Amino acid sequence: MISLRHFLVNTFLPAICVLGIIYNFLIALNGEEGIRARELVREKLVEKRVELADAKVQHSQLENRATLLSLRTLDDDMLDESARKILGYAAEDEYVLSMNELERLIRRKSPQ
């Protein structure tokens, strides 16, 4: 009986310990707060920072346009552009480009 007990302690106890270590390693690697989850969070953080930078640029552009349209600093060209856009008016010898199309053409033509 002593040999059977000795066999069980020497065989199953280390096996259970090894299984426990493997289980904890897998949880540390793949768990909710594991290494892979942390990397995914970091990737999402980088993506969100890029989105934030884009949103700040767009906000700046919109703020600039709003400033140009305010009553204190009313720009004649912006007023003319807005009126033509709303009324759909253009003379025969004029070309009407939206700001988005103009910016797209500038980006396409500018050397990078």
N, C-alpha and C positions, 0 to 999 in steps of 0.2 A: 504494500500500500504506500509505503514511503517513496518508493521509486516512481509510482504513478503520480503522486503529488509533486514530486520533484520534477518529473517530466512536464506536467501541466504548468508549473510555475516558470520553468526554464523555456518553454515553448510559447505558450499563449500570452503570458504577460508581456514579453517583448513585442510579440505580434500586435497586441492591442495598443501598445505605446506607439509603435510605428504607424499603425492606422490612424491614431489620434494626431500624430505629427503631420501626416499626409493630409488629413482632413483640414487641419488648421491652416496649412499652407495653401490649399485650394480655396478656402474661404478668404484668406488674405489676398489672394490673386484675383478671384472672380466675384467677391462679395460686393454688397452695396457700397461699402467704403474701401474697396480694394484698390489695387494698383491700376487695373484696367479702367475701373470707374473713374478714378482720378484723372487718367489720361483723356477719357472722353469729356470730362468736365473742362479740362484745359483746352481741348479743341473747340468746344462750344464757346468758351470764353474768348478765344481768338476770333471766331466768327462774329460774335456779338460786338466785339470791339471794332471790327471792320464795318459792321452795320452802323454802329454809333458814329464812326467817322464820316460815313456817307450821309447819315442823317444830319450831322452838324454842317456839312457842306451845303446840303439842300436847304437847311434852315437859314444859313447865311445868305444864300442866293434869294430865297423868298423874302427875307428881311430887307435885303437891298432893294428888291422890286417894290416892297411895301413902302419903303422910305421914299422911293422915287414917285410913288403915287400919292403920298400924303399931301395935304393942302399947303403945308408950309414950304415944301421943296418940290412942288409940282413941276415935272419935266415935260416940256412941250412934246418931245418925241414920244415919251411914254403915253401921254394923253392922246396923241394922234394915233399911236399904235392900238391903244385900247378902243378908241372910237371906231377905227376901221375894222377891228376884229369883231366888235359887237354888231356894227351895222353891215358888215360884209362889203365894205366899199373899197374899191381900188380903181385908179385911173387905168386907161388902156396901156399906157407906157410904164406901169409900175408892176413890180413883183412883190407879192406878199408872202413872207416867210414867218412861221411861228418861231418863238424863241427856242423851242426844243429842236426844231429842224435846223435853225441857224447854228445852235451849239453843236449839233451832230455833224454838220458840214465843216465847222471850224476844227473839231476834233479829227475828222477824217483828213483834212488838208494839212494840219500842223505836223511838223516833223517831231518825232518822238525819240 
